[in-house]
């Protein structure tokens, strides 16, 4: 199943409740009143996803001090997420979306180009959700390398 629906600025972020790397239930509504960076990545412990996750890890304090909580979502099962978190020292929740329902609600799964071929898969995407639950920044097809620096600029955190 795929969706071509892309979220836009001002839309309400689709609600979700997923298991994290420890099996705890985490809902977007748990962060009501906070700013949240929700990012979708294809697979734990792969080179690009590790680069992106470590970039968020290394910038977590500056994001937190600006009022942002970071959440990563992939289709990986909790044990793979736990291993990824442990190996990379990740300091934010990783959520498991094995049936891709949340991916689809955010438009983060669909056709993409991989080595010149069109395939179905996770579209590396990041969404900034404000305190009221609205999308303030939808980013699709982001690059793993340099993404957090680009995001910080877009959020006005870097001059």
VOPAGU-2260 file (C-alpha; in pm, 1 decimal, decimal comma):
REM VOPAGU-2260
SITE   aa  ch    i         X         Y         Z
SITE  UNK   A    0       0,0       0,0       0,0
SITE  UNK   A    1     124,4     345,7     -77,5
SITE  UNK   A    2       3,1     697,9     -59,5
SITE  UNK   A    3      87,1     992,6    -275,3
SITE  UNK   A    4     -64,2    1228,0     -18,4
SITE  UNK   A    5     195,4    1467,4     106,7
SITE  UNK   A    6     149,1    1672,8     417,8
SITE  UNK   A    7     161,5    2050,1     390,2
SITE  UNK   A    8     227,9    2337,2     627,3
SITE  UNK   A    9     -70,6    2401,7     852,0
SITE  UNK   A   10    -216,9    2051,7     831,9
SITE  UNK   A   11    -274,8    1863,4    1155,8
SITE  UNK   A   12      -2,3    1602,8    1202,4
SITE  UNK   A   13    -152,7    1252,6    1179,4
SITE  UNK   A   14    -185,8    1100,6    1526,5
SITE  UNK   A   15       5,5     782,3    1603,4
SITE  UNK   A   16      82,4     538,1    1881,2
SITE  UNK   A   17     372,2     299,1    1819,1
SITE  UNK   A   18     608,3      81,8    2023,9
SITE  UNK   A   19     954,2     219,7    2091,5
SITE  UNK   A   20    1282,9      29,4    2106,4
SITE  UNK   A   21    1196,2     -90,6    2458,2
SITE  UNK   A   22     839,8    -197,3    2376,8
SITE  UNK   A   23     682,6     107,6    2544,8
SITE  UNK   A   24     387,7     273,6    2369,5
SITE  UNK   A   25     464,6     624,6    2245,2
SITE  UNK   A   26     200,0     858,9    2103,1
SITE  UNK   A   27     239,9    1188,6    1926,3
SITE  UNK   A   28     -17,4    1321,8    2174,8
SITE  UNK   A   29     234,1    1249,5    2455,6
SITE  UNK   A   30     419,3    1557,8    2328,8
SITE  UNK   A   31     120,1    1795,8    2306,1
SITE  UNK   A   32     242,9    2144,3    2391,2
SITE  UNK   A   33     594,2    2062,1    2267,7
SITE  UNK   A   34     764,1    2101,2    1930,3
SITE  UNK   A   35     849,7    1763,1    1778,7
SITE  UNK   A   36    1079,7    1658,3    1494,8
SITE  UNK   A   37     942,7    1331,3    1351,9
SITE  UNK   A   38    1173,7    1169,7    1100,8
SITE  UNK   A   39    1127,7     859,0     889,0
SITE  UNK   A   40    1425,2     650,1     780,6
SITE  UNK   A   41    1443,7     329,8     572,3
SITE  UNK   A   42    1630,4      84,2     798,6
SITE  UNK   A   43    1820,1      74,1    1126,6
SITE  UNK   A   44    2194,7       9,6    1114,2
SITE  UNK   A   45    2233,5      86,9     742,2
SITE  UNK   A   46    2501,2     341,1     642,7
SITE  UNK   A   47    2278,3     636,1     547,3
SITE  UNK   A   48    2037,6     584,6     834,4
SITE  UNK   A   49    2325,1     555,8    1080,5
SITE  UNK   A   50    2472,9     882,3     948,3
SITE  UNK   A   51    2138,1    1059,6     987,1
SITE  UNK   A   52    2063,0     914,9    1332,6
SITE  UNK   A   53    2410,3    1003,9    1463,7
SITE  UNK   A   54    2365,4    1355,8    1324,2
SITE  UNK   A   55    2044,8    1391,5    1530,0
SITE  UNK   A   56    2225,5    1237,0    1831,1
SITE  UNK   A   57    2511,6    1484,3    1803,1
SITE  UNK   A   58    2271,7    1780,7    1775,4
SITE  UNK   A   59    2013,0    1667,9    2030,5
SITE  UNK   A   60    2113,1    1912,2    2303,2
SITE  UNK   A   61    2087,0    2218,5    2080,4
SITE  UNK   A   62    1753,1    2093,7    1944,2
SITE  UNK   A   63    1627,1    2026,8    2298,4
SITE  UNK   A   64    1740,5    2367,3    2418,6
SITE  UNK   A   65    1539,3    2520,7    2131,4
SITE  UNK   A   66    1237,6    2322,9    2254,7
SITE  UNK   A   67    1237,5    2031,5    2007,1
SITE  UNK   A   68    1190,5    1662,1    2083,5
SITE  UNK   A   69    1323,2    1417,0    1819,3
SITE  UNK   A   70    1150,7    1089,6    1727,6
SITE  UNK   A   71    1274,8     844,7    1463,4
SITE  UNK   A   72    1034,7     603,6    1290,0
SITE  UNK   A   73    1113,4     302,4    1070,8
SITE  UNK   A   74     951,9     -28,9     980,8
SITE  UNK   A   75    1212,4    -216,0    1187,2
SITE  UNK   A   76    1102,2    -437,1    1477,0
SITE  UNK   A   77    1181,7    -327,9    1833,3
SITE  UNK   A   78    1484,7    -561,8    1876,4
SITE  UNK   A   79    1655,1    -410,9    1567,2
SITE  UNK   A   80    1578,0     -61,2    1698,0
SITE  UNK   A   81    1719,1    -146,6    2042,5
SITE  UNK   A   82    2038,9    -279,5    1883,4
SITE  UNK   A   83    2068,2      33,8    1664,9
SITE  UNK   A   84    2012,8     260,6    1965,4
SITE  UNK   A   85    2270,1      72,4    2176,7
SITE  UNK   A   86    2538,4      48,9    1908,5
SITE  UNK   A   87    2511,5     418,1    1814,1
SITE  UNK   A   88    2435,0     565,6    2157,7
SITE  UNK   A   89    2114,0     722,3    2025,6
SITE  UNK   A   90    1950,2     952,0    2278,9
SITE  UNK   A   91    1595,6     978,6    2141,7
SITE  UNK   A   92    1309,7     730,3    2089,1
SITE  UNK   A   93    1302,6     501,6    1786,2
SITE  UNK   A   94     953,9     382,6    1697,5
SITE  UNK   A   95     851,6      68,1    1510,0
SITE  UNK   A   96     589,4      97,1    1231,7
SITE  UNK   A   97     597,3    -254,3    1079,1
SITE  UNK   A   98     267,1    -224,5     891,2
SITE  UNK   A   99     369,1     118,5     751,8
SITE  UNK   A  100      39,2     278,0     862,1
SITE  UNK   A  101     214,1     584,5    1006,1
SITE  UNK   A  102     455,4     602,7     711,3
SITE  UNK   A  103     153,2     611,2     479,5
SITE  UNK   A  104     -34,9     872,7     684,4
SITE  UNK   A  105     268,0    1103,3     653,8
SITE  UNK   A  106     329,9    1026,0     285,7
SITE  UNK   A  107     666,2     875,1     382,3
SITE  UNK   A  108     628,3     549,7     188,4
SITE  UNK   A  109     597,9     512,0    -184,4
SITE  UNK   A  110     787,1     508,1    -510,5
SITE  UNK   A  111    1145,7     620,2    -495,5
SITE  UNK   A  112    1453,6     583,1    -706,2
SITE  UNK   A  113    1722,3     345,0    -580,9
SITE  UNK   A  114    2033,6     304,2    -794,3
SITE  UNK   A  115    1839,0     415,6   -1100,8
SITE  UNK   A  116    1547,7     177,9   -1044,7
SITE  UNK   A  117    1201,7     272,7    -924,4
SITE  UNK   A  118    1119,1      79,6    -607,0
SITE  UNK   A  119     863,9      99,9    -326,6
SITE  UNK   A  120    1011,1     199,2       5,6
SITE  UNK   A  121    1046,8     448,6     285,6
SITE  UNK   A  122    1095,0     803,3     160,9
SITE  UNK   A  123    1348,1     965,9     393,2
SITE  UNK   A  124    1134,6    1244,9     537,2
SITE  UNK   A  125    1125,8    1484,9     832,0
SITE  UNK   A  126     831,2    1671,4     979,0
SITE  UNK   A  127     833,6    1949,3    1235,1
SITE  UNK   A  128     516,5    1956,1    1444,3
SITE  UNK   A  129     436,8    2261,4    1655,9
SITE  UNK   A  130     288,4    2282,4    2006,6
SITE  UNK   A  131     -66,7    2267,2    1866,6
SITE  UNK   A  132      -5,0    1955,2    1657,5
SITE  UNK   A  133      23,8    2133,3    1322,3
SITE  UNK   A  134     287,1    2061,7    1059,8
SITE  UNK   A  135     519,0    2363,0    1034,2
SITE  UNK   A  136     784,7    2206,2     811,8
SITE  UNK   A  137     729,1    1900,0     589,0
SITE  UNK   A  138    1050,5    1778,1     420,7
SITE  UNK   A  139    1048,4    1488,7     172,8
SITE  UNK   A  140    1339,5    1308,8       4,5
SITE  UNK   A  141    1594,9    1454,7     243,0
SITE  UNK   A  142    1960,2    1355,0     221,3
SITE  UNK   A  143    2103,7    1163,1     517,4
SITE  UNK   A  144    2429,9    1357,7     518,0
SITE  UNK   A  145    2398,4    1717,8     629,9
SITE  UNK   A  146    2026,1    1691,5     694,6
SITE  UNK   A  147    2032,7    1812,1    1055,3
SITE  UNK   A  148    2242,5    2118,1     965,2
SITE  UNK   A  149    1993,8    2198,8     689,2
SITE  UNK   A  150    1702,8    2144,7     929,8
SITE  UNK   A  151    1862,7    2371,5    1192,0
SITE  UNK   A  152    1893,4    2647,6     930,5
SITE  UNK   A  153    1528,2    2607,3     826,2
SITE  UNK   A  154    1424,4    2626,2    1192,8
SITE  UNK   A  155    1625,7    2946,6    1238,3
SITE  UNK   A  156    1859,6    2784,1    1492,8
SITE  UNK   A  157    2172,8    2871,7    1295,7
SITE  UNK   A  158    2246,7    3217,0    1163,5
